């Protein structure tokens, strides 16, 4: 089991997706991929409001992929 965070959940338009931690350090204008393949600009991973978290449902495909990853 890893002692370090390896992924983060972020609400983007269309759902709350899991992204590798490295995506949060990408240049704002670059495109980043969620585990399920959803793409967004890296800038969309920062400064999300509580309303964004409530409004967007969790991506079931990201959940499925993460559940199968070895810990």
N, C-alpha and C positions, 0 to 999 in steps of 0.2 A: 504494500500500500504506500502511496506517495505521501510525504509529509507536506507537500506543496500543492497549492491550487493549480489545477491543470486546465480548467475550463470555467467560464462564467456565463450566466444567463443574462440576456439583455433583451428588453422589449424593442422591437423594431416594427415598422408597419407590416401588418400581416401576422404577427405572432411574437411570442417570447421564445427566443432561440438560444441554444448553447453555442458558444464560440470558444476556440482555443484562447488561452490567456494572451498569447502573442498578438492576437487580433486587436486587443485594446491598446497595444503599443505601436500599431501601424500608423503611418502618416494619415492625417484626416481625410485626404482626398483619395486614398487608395481603396480598392474594393476588398472586402473580407468575406470569408465563407463560414457559415454556420456548419455544424456537424451534418445537418441534413442536406446541405447544398444551397440553402438560401443565401443570397448575396446582398450586401448593403455597403454603403460608404462607411469607412471606419469612424467617421465623425458621428454617425448615428448611434454608436455604442456608448457615448458619454453624455452626461448631464440629462438623463431621462428622469421624468417626474414620477411621483407615486401614482398619478392617474394613468401614465403610460403602463406601469406595472399591472395595474388593476384591469385596464381596458383590453390588453392583449392576452390571449390564451397561450399556455405553454404548448410548444410544438411537440406533438406525440412522436414524430420521427426522431427528433433530437433525443427525447427520453429513451426511445427504443435503442438507439445507437449507443448512448452512454451506459445503459444498463448492461449491454453486452461487452463493454470495454473491461479488460482486466484491471483490478485495482492495485 
